[in-house]
Amino acid sequence: MSAILALDFRRHGRLSNPAAERRVSAEILRLHPDEPEADRVRYVVRCLQSGQVVAMPTDTFYGLAVDPVNLRAVESIYEIKSRVKNKPLSLLVASVTQAYELARELGVNFDKLAERFWPGPLTVIVRASSRLPLRSTANTGNVALRIPDAAIPRAVVEAFGLPITATSANLRNAPECTYAHCVRDQIGERIPLIVDGGPTGRSLPTTIVDLSQGDERWQILREGAIPTYDIALALGR
């Protein structure tokens, strides 16, 4: 036994294995995808309130949820994903009313898109209200919002009383996850809780529409589950 290992054994009463000690798997919490159990939803909310990162299904991929006004929790998502620091996180809301509370300078096009595609796989980028910390917008002053067509995240948002972040629960440059076990395999050692709601409903990402420059300067940043044609049709173009 080397002198270093012998010293470590005397200190701790056993041989340490730092790599093994770091490998702590996330807790897996099963929720019904259509009728989430209220007591389990409350448990998820308590985790969010304590600043933890929680993976959960949406209507596209599994996402990482935190309290967006807890800047330490927000920062932890960037660290977990090795995410570029100037790329803002999208937020899930439970209603259009909640979206209005988080945004400013909303126009007619926002109302058209929300009425046509929410709940659903549409993310809309708008100017953020002063209620959101600038760091939560990655210092851009913009916020990306959507109402997911999935019962679990909507139930969590409603019980939490605040929006939650919704960046995909995968490592940078790794494939997005449509199953809980995919999240576990990629980042299960980096987060404390994974909500298993079964497979997500789609394998395409959300379509992203940028309205932050005003109604007349809208643009599609990413075509996903909703085709560009349907967006243009909804906006009367």
FENVENPE-V602783 format. One record per backbone hydrogen bond with DSSP energy under -1.0 kcal/mol. CO is the residue of the C=O (numbers start at 1). NH is the residue of the N-H. Records with the same first field share a line. If there is no record, write none. Layout:
CO: NH + NH
This chain:
2: 6
3: 7
4: 8
5: 9
6: 10
7: 11
8: 12
9: 13
17: 21
18: 22
22: 24
27: 194
29: 196
37: 41
38: 42
39: 43
40: 44
41: 45
42: 46
43: 47
44: 48
45: 49
46: 50
47: 52
48: 51
54: 65
55: 195
56: 63
62: 169
63: 56
65: 54
66: 165
67: 70
69: 71
70: 74
71: 75
72: 76
73: 77
74: 78
75: 79
76: 80
77: 81
78: 83
81: 172
84: 87
90: 166
91: 146
92: 164
95: 99
96: 100
97: 101
102: 129
107: 111
108: 112
109: 113
110: 114
111: 115
112: 116
113: 117
114: 118
120: 122
121: 207
123: 209
124: 145
125: 211
126: 143
127: 104
129: 132
134: 137 + 139
135: 138
137: 140
141: 128
143: 126
144: 91
145: 124
146: 93
147: 120
148: 150
150: 154
151: 155
152: 156
153: 157
154: 158
155: 159
156: 160
157: 161
164: 92
167: 64
168: 170
171: 174
177: 62
178: 200
179: 183
180: 184
181: 185
182: 186
183: 187
184: 188
187: 190
192: 27
193: 55
194: 29
196: 31
205: 225
207: 123
208: 221 + 222
209: 125
210: 219
211: 214
214: 217
219: 210
222: 208
227: 231
228: 232
229: 233
230: 234
231: 235
232: 237
233: 236
